[in-house]
Amino acid sequence: MPTHSTHPARRIAVIGNGMTGSRFAEEVARRDPAGERVRVSLVGAEDEPAYNRVLLPGVLAGRYSPADIRLPVPETPAVAVRTGTAARSLDTARRRVELDDGTGLDYDELVLATGARAAFPPIPGLAAADGAPEDGVTALRDAADCRRLSALARPGGPVVVLGGGVLGLEAARALAERGMRVSLVESSPWIMRRQIDRPAAGILAELYSRLGVAVHSWRVAARWIPGTGLELDDGRVLPGDALVVTAGVRADTELAAAAGIDVDHGVRVDDTLATSAPRVHAIGDCAQHPGGGSGLVQPGWEQAAVLADLLTGTRPASRYTGARPVTRLKAEGIELTAMGETEADDTAETVTIADPHGGRYAKLSVRDERIAGAVLLGFPDPAAAVAQMFDSRAPVPADRLALLTGRPTPAPEQAGPAPLVCRCNAVSRDDLETAWLDGARTREDIARTTRATTGCGGCTRDVDALLSGWNDARPVPAP
């Protein structure tokens, strides 16, 4: 007969109710729903429930409501959540966190999930002496930023986005959807410099131009002039009622550093997500692991799962060994997936398809019969298969071109798991169909049952298309 422990549940304090902190609490609840092993106390500085900040550009564009991007809250005695409460100080010797409401949390294990905040470049006019944005300037990092930008964005008016990375491009597209006249400024030679090569960036910039966004690459901002616009290093002034700064983030490490924990660009952690302080762990954007992963949804969630395995004792051998990032640009009307090496060296075999007129570009780099890197712009069909092959380090088919342009069928002995629809949560088409057969008929049902669409949001259209086809082909009786 099973026996139950008579020991009291261990106390886990989690600082940060963002995407990774809330995911950790959910992972713990899945492993210990009754709270017999551990009890989680999660505190977050924002007043609102946990939400998917990656989808904020979609809220800005009007494709989602704030309720649409909320993350699941575990309904279990294992987890208690407090919003609107920030950590003020940490005493690792006493194992206690002091909170800004005058209370404190004693812990057996502490999880830092403090995330990162927007970094404002030292450009005149962007921020006041206390770091607060000047008039007309905002980031797009949290829900408050999204509300601020929505208030500034008036249809027909000009707006400038500073930063040509993924968030900047998604924000620019969202603002164009709202009817704004958008200029985007990137100081690197081309947009998405870390994820794609120059030819792909040129085609992407042209696609944005067709959508009404003027892209200014290799230009440095000189100063922001409130009520006028952004002055560039060549003397031009781009008109703007608002300036959206998406020029990078800075890990929130102050709490850890003040407590004497080893900090570099982030809080240093090992493969068990342990910091230099006993019983203190870090996950997500605030954590710095040798294998990378900060700034990305999937690695943060992998870290949350590994740490839940360890702290609940369900998988003591679980380890986080690093990230193999796949980037998806979530911009209406544009399909872009990129992964691995941006510029492969001469040790890699490369296949490239360029169709500037059609707005399409594909590049596949192969080394030792494995994918070293890939860019797929305007090729949505093979993107999932290529990403899964990259993720699993599977051998590449002999016909490289067929892999880029279609869905080559593997030989029986090479057949692997069903292709993933939602990579962030490892949800396959088979998983979705099983959920549908069990009664999940809407996207909300699917998200609740499988977690699909709750990550980067890149699978939302695929999930909607599958549901539409299944519901039409197999009509559901009206309630």
N, C-alpha and C positions, 0 to 999 in steps of 0.2 A: 504494500500500500504506500502511496506517496506520503512523504512527511513534509511538514511545513516548518520553516525556521522560526525559532522563538526570539531571534534577535530583532531589535527595532530596525526599521528601514533607515538606510543611510541618507543623509541630507545632501542634495546637490543644489547649489546656487548657480543660476545662469544670469549673467549680466549682458543684456541685449536681447530685445524681442524682435529682431529683424528676421530676414529670411533664414539665416543659418541657426540662430538661437531658437526660433520657434520650431524649425525642422528637428533640431536635437531633442526638444521636448516631445515632439510627436514620435520620434524614433524610440525614445525611452518608453512612452506609453504603449507602443506596439509590442515591446519586449516584456514589459512588466505592468500590464493594464491595471492591476489591483493595487499597485504601489507597495508590494510586499518586500521588494528588495531595496528600492530607492524612492525618495520623494523629491520632486523637482520644484524649486521656487524660482520662477523666472520674472525678472524685472526689466522693464523697458522705459526709456525716457520719453518716447512719444505717447501722446494721450490715446491714440487709436489702436485698435487690434492690429496684429501682424498682417502685413500685406506684401504683395509681390512688387517690389520697386522696379524690377526690370520692365514691367508693363506700364509704367507711368507715362511714357510717350503715347501709348494707346489711350490712356485716360485723357491726356491732353488733346488728342485728335478726336475724341468722342466715340472711339470704338468700344471702350469699356467705361463702366461706371466705377466709382470707388469700391462699391460692394462687390463688383465682379472680380477684383484682384485680391480680395481678402484670402488669407491662408487659413487652413483648418486649425481649429483650437481643440486640443485633446479634451474630451469630456470624460475625465477619469480622476480618481483620487490621487493618482500618481503625480499630477501636475497642478500647480497653482500659479496663476499669471497676475502680475500687477503692472498696469500701464501708468504712464505719467510719473514714473519714479526713476530717478537716476542714481547711480552709485557715486558716492562722494570720495570715499577712501577705502583702502584695502589693507588689512593687517594679516599677513600670511602666518605669523607666529600664533596669533590667537584664533586664526581661521574665522575671521569676521569681516563683513563688508558693511560699512556705514552708508546709509542712504540719505538723500537730500530732504526727506520728510521727517528726519529725526529718528527714524527707526534703524534697525540693523538686521543683517542676516548672518547667522552662524552656519557654518557648513562643514561637511566632511570632505567634499570635493567641490571645487569652484571651476566654472566654465566661463571663460571670457569670450563673448561673441559681440564685441563692441563695434565691429564693422569698420567703416571708413567714412570720411566726409570729403566733400568737394574741396579741391585745392584751387585757390585763385592765384593766377600768376601775378607777379609784382608789376602791374601795369597801372599807371596813374588813372584814377577815376573809378577803379573797380570796387575797392573796399575801403571802409573807414579805418581809423587807427585801431579800433577794437575788433576788426575783422568782419564786421557786418557789411553786407553788400550795400553799395551806394544806390541812389535812385535809379530805377530802371534796370538794375542788374540782378540776376538770380542764377542759381544753379538749378539742376533738375535731379536732385539726389533723393528727396523724400516727398511725402505728401504735401507738406507745407510749401515746398518749392513749386510743386505742380499747381497748387491753388494760386500762389503768387504770380506764376507765369500766365495762368489762365486769365487772371485779372488784367495783366499787362497786354495780352495778345488781342488786338482789335482787328477784325477782318478788314483787309485792304491796307492795313498799316505795315510799315517796314519793321523788320526785326533782324538782328544779327546773332548768329551762333558762333561762338569762339571754341574751336576744337573739332577736328574732322575725324574723330574715332567713331566707334560704333554708336555710343550714346548721342554724340553730336549729330550724326547722320539721321538717327531715328528721331531726334527732337526736330531737326530741320524738316523732315518729311511730315511729321505731325503738325507743325506750324503751317506748312503749305496746305495741308488738308483743311485747316481752319480758315484758309483764305488770306494768310499773311504773305507779304512779299519778303522772301527770306534770302539773306546772304550768309554764306558759311566760310569761315576763315580757318585755315590750317597752316601752321608754321613749317611743317615737313614738306618735302618735295611733292608728296601726293597723299590723298586721303587714305585712311585705314592703313597707315604705313606699316604697322606691326603684323597685319594679317594678310595683306594681298600685295602683289607686285605692281609695278608701274603701269603695264598695259591694262591690267584689270581695273586699276584705279581710274585710268583715263576713260574707259568705257562707262564705269560707274558714275563719274562726274558728268558725263554727257547725258546719262539717264536722268540724273538729278536736274540738269539744266532743262530737259524736256518737261519735267514736273514743276518747273517754276523756281528752282533753287539755284542761285548763282554761287558757284564754288570758286574760292580764291585760295589756291594752294601756294605754298612757299612764300607766304606773306606773314609778317609779324605785326601784331597790334601795337600801336604806339600809345594811345590813350582813349578812354571813353569820355565822350562829351555828352552829359545828360541833356535830353531833349533834342539832340542833334544826331549822334551816331558814333561809330567807331572809326577813329583815325588810324590808317595803316602806316607802315614804315616808308612807303613811297609817297606819302602826302595825301593820298586819296582819303575821302571820308565816306564810309558806307552808311547810308541813313538808317536810323533805328530808333524806334520808340522803346525797345527793350533789347538787352544783351543777355543771352543765355550762355553761361560759362560751363563748358564740358571739357575742360582741359586737364583732366586727371583727378585723382583722389589721393588722400593721405590716410593711412591706417590710424585708427583711434587707439593710441597706445599709452596715453597719459596716465591712466589708472595703474597700469602694469608698471610703467617706468617709475612712478612715485613710490611703488611698493618694493622697488629694488629688483624687479624681474628683468631678465636679459631681453633687451629690445634693440632692434636694428631698424629696418624699414617697417617691420611689424614685430609682433611678439614671437620670438624664436620658439619653434616647437620641433619635436622629433617625430618618428613614425607612429608613436602612440598619442600624439597631440599633446604631450606633456611639455610644460615650460621649465625654466630653471628653478622655479619654486615648487616645493613638494605639494602635491594634491591640487595644483593649479594647472588648468589646461586652456588652450586657445584654439578656436576654429573660425573659419570664414575669412572675411577681408582683413581682420586685425591680425591674423596668424601669418607667420613667415616660415614656410617649410622648404627644405632644400629642393624639393621637386616641384615647387610652385603651386599655383592654384588660386591665389588671391585675385579678387575682382571677377571671378567666374562663379556661376550658379552651381554647376554640377560638382566641381571639386569641393565646394563648401558643404554640399549635401552628402558627399562621400565621407568627408571628415565627420559630419554629424552622426552618420551611421556607424562609423568605426568607433567613435568615442562612446556612443550608446552601447555598442557591443561590449566594450571594455568595462564601463562603469556599472552596467547591470550584471556583468559576469556571464553573459550569454555566449560570447565568443572571445575568450581570453587571448587567442592568437591573432585577432583582427589587427590589421595595420593599414595606415595610409602611406602610400609610397610615391605619390606625386600625380601630376595631372597630364593628360593628353588633350589639350583644349581644342574644341570645335566651336567656331564662331558662326552664328547665324545673324544676319542683319534683318531686323524685324521692321521693314519699311513697306507700307502699302504699295503694291505694284512692282516690287523688286524682290527677286529671289537670289540671295547670296549666301553661300556656305563656304567657309574656309577653314583649313586645319593644317597643322604641322609647319614645315619649313616654308617660308615665304619665297626665298631664293635658293634653290637647290644648287649644289656645286657640281663639278664635272664627274663626280662619282655616281650621280643619279641619272637614271633614264627619264626623259621628260617628253610628254605628249601635250601639245597645245592646240586649242581651237580658238580662233579669234574671229568674231563677227561683229565689228563695231556698228555697222548699219542696223543689225538686228538687236543690238544691245546685249550680246551674249559673249561669254568668254569662259573657257574651261582649260585648266592646266592640271596635269597629274604628274607627280614626281615619284619615281619608284627606285628604291635601293634595296638590294638583297631580296628582291621579290616581295617587298612590303612597301606600303605607301609611306613615303617620307613627307609628302605635303600635297595639298590639292586646293584649287580654287574653282568654284562652280557658280558662275553668274549667269542667270537665265537658263539654268539646267536643273530644275527642281526634281525631276523624276529620279535621276541617279544619285542625288545628294545623300539620301538616307543610306543606301547601300554602300557608298564610298565611305561615309562617316563610320558606319559599323565595322567595315573592313579595317579602317585606320585604328579604331578603338580596340579591336580584338587582335590587331597585328596579324590578320589572316593573309595568306598568300594572294597575290594579285593574279587574275586570269591572264592567260597569254595574250588575249586580244584587249590591249589597253584602251583602244579607241572605243570598243563596244562598251566598256565599263563607263566611259564618260557620256556616251550618247544613249544608252539604254539600260536594260537590266539583264545582264548575262546570267544564264542559269548555271549554277555550279554543278560539277559532276557529283553523283550521289555520294562518293566517298568524301567530298569536300563540303557537303551540305552542313550548315550550322543552324543556330537558333533563328527563329523567325525575325525578319527585319524589324528594327525598333521604329515606332512612330514618334514616341516621346523619349528622346535620349536622356534628358535630365533625370527621368524617373525610371528608365529601363522598361518602358511599357511597349510591348509589341502589338501588332495588329491582332494576333490571336488573343492577347489579353483583353483588348478592346471588344472583340467580338464576344468573348465569354461574358464580359460585363453587360453587353447589350442583351445577350440571351438571358441573363439573370435579372433584367428589368431596367437597366440604365439606358434611358431613351434621350436624355438631353446632355449637353456639354457639362452642366453642373453635376448631373448624376455621375458622369464618367470621371470628372475630377474628384468627386468624393470617394468613388470606388477604387480608382486606379492611380490617382494623382496626376494623370496626364493633363496637360495644359497649365499646370500650376508652377512650372519651372520658368524657362526663358520665354515661353509663349509661342515659340516657333512652330509648334505642332498644332496650334489651334485650328488653322485652316484645314489641315489634314483630318483632324478629328471631326470637324463640322462636315466635311465632305463624306466621310465614312458613315456618320450618323444619318445624313440626308439620304444616302443611297440605301442604307439598311431600312430606314423607316419608310421610305417610299416603296421599296421592293416587298417589304413585309409589313403591311399596314398595322398600326397599333390601334385597337379599339378605343374609341373616345371614352373618357371616364364618365 
